[in-house]
Amino acid sequence: MLERATKLERFDSYKLWVYDDLEFFSNGLQSVYIHRSDGLPGLTFWAPNLTELKLQANYALQRVTFLPDHLLSESLPDGHVTPKLTVTPLSVDLSPEALGDIAKHPNAVVTKKSSTGGGNFCAQAME
C-alpha cells in the first residue's frame, strides 16, 4: 500500500483497516504512529532515517521487520549514519517475535510505557 511513497516523511493513523503487512520504503521517513489498527499483522521498513515508531493498541501485530538493504540505499549520502530509533509500544505488549525483530535494528531502543498510557499522542507528536 505505501511501498510507492518513497518520499514519505511521517505517517500517522487511527483505526486503519488493513489485514496485510504495511510496507514503508522511504529514505526520508522519520516518524510512524499507528493507533488501533486491529488487524495489522506486521510492519516492514526500509527507513534509514526513522527515529520514532509509536505503536498503540495494535493487538494483532506480530512482526516488525527492518530491511538491511533496499534499492533506495543508493540515494543515501556517503557515510550515512542510521540514527537512534525509539520504539514506544502503548496499550499492548509486543510479541516476542516483534521484540526480536526490533532488537535486530542497529540503533533501536524500546521505551517502557504504562499499558494504559498514551493519551493524546498525535498532539504530542505535532509539537
Secondary structure, DSSP 8 states (H G I E B T S, - for coil): --TT-TT--EEEEES---SS-EEEE-SS--EEEEE--TT--EEEEE-TT--EEEEES-TT--EEEE-S--GGGGGS-TT-----EEEEEESS---HHHHHHHHTSTTEEE----TT---SHHHHHT-
